[in-house]
Amino acid sequence: MFSAGIDLCKKYDLIIGHFGHYPVHIAAEKFKVPNISVTLTHNTIPSKYNPPACAPDIGKWASPLLWKLGRYFMNKSHLPRVNNLRKENALPEAKDIMLDVWPSKLMNLIGVSPVFCKKQKDWGQNHQVCGFLNLPQNSDNEKLPYSLKQFLNTGEPPVYMNFGSMMPLKSEDRKIIYELFKETAKLANCRIILQIDESEQDLYKSDSKTYYTPPVNHLKVFPYCSAIVHHGGAGTTQSATLSGVPSIVVSFMVDQAFWGTELKRIGIAPEAIPFKKLTPKKLANKVKYVLNSPHMKEKANEIGKEIKKEDSVKRAVKLIGELINDRFNK
């Protein structure tokens, strides 16, 4: 990644990249190329007004202490590797992952809708909320398979189920997850769209209750579903919310648990289930709760419409343009 960063710095006047790609940030610093970071989840920016992910919110007097504790453990585990690379390139040591390494001091674009993320008073001017970075709604001509359209049109709206990047790599382990989903659907008495691996298309046959699909464009199919069962990844959370559909989160790690908490906070998901505690019965109870909560469906629909009005890419481009003009026209 560092070598790729060097190549980019030789070719371009500005580097824009994911906040976690610190080798690229280091390359940009070494070659004195302006660097903008993009943060896709807002729980990585310390603030006394918000506690760290999954920590209890017991007031702004306690949040700084909780952040300090969290930063201590993050620095202990990640900072040595970062500083080894900095040292190799004759750069001074960084002191804090969350403050010095992840966000660009020049500009850190926060790719999260203001519905979820308001800019906090104690964030620096470099932190700018631009909104979810969605492609234009009609940016491709991809169409849903005819058989999937038929499934959607011949019964109650289904529940879409998949754990995205958290799905096991081995087919026998994925099969266990699929069976859990099917048992959940049986207990909840609902139809489901079950996303399978592309290599498994010939192994599973759809019926009137279960439609097996390889990965499809979420924004093409989610709006026709009654709920989305997912792992709480930033991208799937974004797609489900934009589609105006409630979520049911099964979290595998801290940032996913955070998104589960955020979805519940704004009223479009029940409390998330940690994967280690997942059972078909627990998941079915969450599904039944959502399917029998018209207020949650209405809220999800309202929020989806609100987010669709946000032209987040345009705002990000405007912020970048203003920064460039200010920097290069001095």
C-alpha positions in Angstrom: 0.0 0.0 0.0 2.9 2.3 0.8 4.4 1.6 -2.7 1.1 2.3 -4.3 0.9 5.6 -2.3 4.3 6.6 -3.6 3.2 6.0 -7.2 0.0 8.1 -6.6 2.1 10.9 -5.1 4.3 11.0 -8.2 1.3 11.3 -10.5 -1.2 13.5 -8.7 -1.6 16.8 -6.9 -4.0 15.6 -4.3 -4.7 12.2 -2.7 -8.2 11.3 -1.3 -8.5 8.0 0.5 -9.9 5.8 3.3 -9.0 7.0 6.7 -7.5 3.7 7.7 -5.0 3.6 4.8 -2.2 5.1 6.9 0.6 4.0 4.5 -0.9 6.2 1.8 -1.1 9.1 4.3 2.5 8.6 5.2 3.5 8.6 1.5 1.6 11.8 1.0 3.3 13.4 4.0 6.7 12.3 2.8 6.3 13.7 -0.7 4.4 16.8 0.6 1.3 16.0 -1.4 -2.0 17.2 0.1 -4.0 14.3 1.5 -7.8 14.2 2.3 -9.1 11.3 4.4 -12.6 9.8 4.1 -14.2 8.4 7.2 -17.2 6.0 6.7 -18.3 5.7 10.3 -18.4 8.5 12.8 -17.4 6.5 15.9 -13.7 7.0 15.2 -13.7 10.7 16.0 -13.4 11.5 19.8 -15.9 13.9 21.3 -17.0 14.7 24.8 -20.6 14.9 23.4 -20.6 11.2 22.3 -19.1 8.2 24.1 -17.0 5.7 22.1 -18.8 2.9 20.2 -20.9 0.6 22.5 -19.9 2.5 25.7 -22.7 3.8 28.0 -23.7 7.4 27.5 -23.4 8.7 31.0 -22.7 12.3 30.2 -20.1 14.6 28.6 -18.1 14.6 31.8 -17.4 10.8 31.4 -17.0 10.6 27.6 -13.5 12.1 27.5 -12.3 9.5 30.0 -13.9 6.7 28.0 -12.3 8.0 24.8 -8.9 8.3 26.5 -9.2 4.7 27.6 -10.2 3.6 24.1 -7.4 5.5 22.5 -4.9 4.0 24.9 -5.7 0.5 23.8 -5.9 1.5 20.1 -2.5 3.1 20.4 -1.0 0.2 22.2 -2.1 -2.3 19.5 -1.7 -0.2 16.3 0.8 2.7 16.9 4.1 0.6 16.9 3.4 -0.6 13.3 2.5 2.9 12.1 5.6 4.5 13.7 7.9 1.8 12.3 6.9 2.9 8.8 7.2 6.6 9.7 10.7 6.0 11.2 11.8 4.2 8.0 10.8 7.3 6.1 12.4 9.8 8.4 9.1 11.2 9.7 8.5 12.1 13.3 6.5 9.6 15.4 2.8 9.9 15.6 1.4 10.0 19.2 -2.3 9.0 18.7 -4.0 6.8 16.1 -7.4 8.5 16.3 -6.1 12.1 16.4 -2.8 12.0 14.4 -3.0 9.0 12.0 -6.5 8.3 10.8 -7.9 11.8 10.1 -6.2 14.2 7.7 -5.3 17.5 9.3 -6.2 19.1 6.0 -9.7 17.6 5.7 -11.5 14.5 6.9 -14.7 14.0 4.9 -17.3 12.1 7.0 -19.3 10.0 4.6 -22.3 9.6 6.9 -25.7 11.2 6.5 -26.5 14.1 8.9 -29.5 12.0 9.9 -27.0 9.9 11.9 -24.1 12.3 12.3 -24.1 15.9 13.4 -20.8 17.7 13.5 -19.8 18.0 17.2 -18.8 21.3 18.7 -15.4 20.0 19.8 -14.4 18.5 16.4 -11.7 20.5 14.5 -12.5 22.4 11.3 -10.9 19.6 9.4 -13.8 17.3 10.1 -16.6 17.9 7.6 -19.9 15.9 7.4 -20.8 15.4 3.7 -23.3 12.5 3.9 -23.5 9.0 2.5 -21.5 8.8 -0.7 -24.1 7.2 -2.9 -24.0 6.7 -6.6 -26.7 8.5 -8.6 -30.0 6.5 -8.4 -30.0 5.8 -12.1 -26.3 5.4 -12.5 -26.5 1.9 -14.1 -28.8 -0.1 -16.2 -28.6 -3.3 -14.1 -31.9 -5.1 -13.9 -33.1 -7.7 -11.4 -33.4 -11.2 -12.7 -36.9 -12.1 -14.0 -37.3 -14.9 -11.5 -36.5 -12.5 -8.6 -39.1 -10.0 -9.9 -41.6 -12.8 -10.0 -40.8 -13.7 -6.4 -41.2 -10.1 -5.3 -44.5 -9.8 -7.1 -46.2 -13.0 -5.9 -46.5 -12.7 -2.2 -45.8 -10.7 0.9 -42.7 -8.5 0.8 -39.8 -10.7 1.9 -37.0 -10.2 4.4 -33.6 -10.0 2.9 -30.9 -12.0 4.8 -27.1 -11.9 4.5 -24.1 -11.1 6.6 -22.1 -9.5 3.8 -18.3 -9.5 4.4 -18.8 -11.5 7.6 -20.1 -14.6 5.8 -17.7 -17.6 6.3 -15.2 -18.4 3.5 -15.9 -22.2 3.6 -19.1 -23.4 1.9 -19.9 -25.9 4.8 -19.7 -23.0 7.3 -21.9 -20.8 5.0 -24.4 -23.7 4.9 -24.8 -23.4 8.7 -25.7 -19.8 8.3 -28.2 -20.5 5.5 -29.9 -23.1 7.6 -30.1 -20.7 10.5 -31.8 -18.1 8.1 -34.3 -20.7 6.9 -35.2 -21.8 10.4 -35.6 -18.2 11.3 -38.0 -17.7 8.4 -40.0 -20.7 9.4 -40.4 -19.5 13.0 -41.2 -16.0 11.9 -43.6 -17.2 9.2 -42.1 -14.9 6.6 -40.7 -15.2 3.0 -37.0 -14.5 2.6 -34.4 -13.6 0.0 -31.3 -15.4 1.0 -28.1 -14.1 -0.5 -25.7 -17.0 -1.3 -22.2 -17.1 -2.7 -21.9 -16.8 -6.5 -20.3 -20.3 -6.7 -23.4 -21.9 -5.1 -26.1 -20.9 -7.6 -26.6 -24.5 -8.7 -26.7 -26.0 -5.2 -29.8 -24.2 -3.9 -33.3 -24.1 -5.5 -35.8 -21.4 -4.8 -39.4 -21.9 -4.0 -42.4 -19.7 -3.0 -41.0 -19.1 0.5 -37.2 -18.8 -0.2 -35.4 -17.1 -3.0 -31.7 -17.8 -3.3 -29.7 -15.1 -5.0 -26.0 -14.4 -5.7 -25.0 -10.8 -4.7 -27.2 -8.2 -6.3 -27.4 -4.5 -6.3 -28.9 -3.8 -2.8 -30.5 -0.6 -3.9 -32.4 -2.4 -6.6 -33.9 -5.0 -4.3 -34.0 -3.6 -0.8 -36.9 -1.2 -1.4 -39.2 -4.2 -2.2 -38.4 -5.9 1.1 -40.1 -5.7 4.5 -36.8 -5.8 6.5 -33.1 -6.4 6.0 -31.2 -8.8 8.3 -27.5 -7.8 8.0 -24.2 -7.6 9.9 -24.3 -3.8 10.5 -21.6 -3.0 8.0 -21.4 0.7 7.0 -22.3 0.0 3.3 -25.3 -2.3 4.0 -26.6 0.1 6.7 -26.4 2.9 4.2 -28.3 0.9 1.5 -31.0 -0.4 3.9 -31.6 3.1 5.3 -31.6 4.8 1.9 -34.1 2.2 0.7 -36.5 3.2 3.5 -36.5 -0.3 5.1 -36.0 -1.3 8.7 -32.9 -3.2 9.7 -32.2 -6.2 12.0 -28.5 -6.2 12.9 -26.4 -9.2 13.9 -23.1 -7.7 14.8 -19.7 -9.4 14.6 -17.4 -6.5 15.7 -17.4 -3.1 17.4 -18.2 -0.9 14.4 -21.1 -3.1 13.4 -22.5 -3.0 17.0 -22.2 0.7 16.8 -24.3 0.9 13.6 -26.8 -1.4 15.3 -27.0 1.1 18.1 -27.4 4.0 15.7 -30.2 2.4 13.8 -32.0 1.7 17.0 -31.4 5.2 18.2 -33.2 6.7 15.2 -36.0 4.2 15.5 -35.6 2.0 12.5 -34.2 -1.2 14.1 -34.6 -3.2 17.3 -31.6 -3.8 19.5 -28.8 -5.7 17.7 -27.9 -9.3 18.4 -24.2 -10.2 18.9 -23.4 -13.0 16.6 -22.1 -15.2 19.4 -25.5 -15.1 21.0 -27.5 -15.7 17.8 -30.1 -18.4 17.6 -33.0 -18.8 15.1 -35.5 -18.1 17.8 -33.8 -14.8 18.8 -33.6 -13.7 15.2 -37.1 -14.8 14.5 -38.4 -12.7 17.5 -36.6 -9.6 16.1 -38.1 -10.2 12.6 -41.6 -10.6 14.0 -41.2 -7.5 16.1 -40.2 -5.4 13.0 -42.9 -6.9 10.8 -45.5 -6.1 13.4 -44.2 -2.5 14.0 -45.9 -0.2 11.4 -44.4 2.8 13.2 -40.9 1.5 12.5 -41.7 0.9 8.8 -43.1 4.5 8.5 -40.1 5.9 10.3 -37.7 4.0 7.9 -39.7 5.3 4.9 -39.5 8.9 6.1 -35.8 8.7 6.8 -35.1 7.0 3.4 -36.9 9.9 1.7 -34.9 12.5 3.7 -31.6 10.9 2.8 -32.5 10.7 -0.9 -32.7 14.5 -0.9 -29.1 14.8 0.3 -26.7 15.4 -2.6 -23.7 14.2 -0.6 -21.3 13.7 -3.5 -22.0 17.3 -4.6 -21.3 18.6 -1.1 -18.0 16.5 -0.9 -16.9 17.9 -4.3 -17.7 21.5 -3.2 -15.8 21.1 0.1 -12.8 19.7 -1.8 -13.0 22.4 -4.4 -13.1 25.1 -1.8 -10.1 23.6 0.0 -8.1 23.4 -3.2 -8.9 27.0 -4.2 -8.0 28.2 -0.7 -4.7 26.2 -0.6 -3.4 26.8 -4.1 -4.6 30.4 -4.7 -2.9 31.8 -1.7 
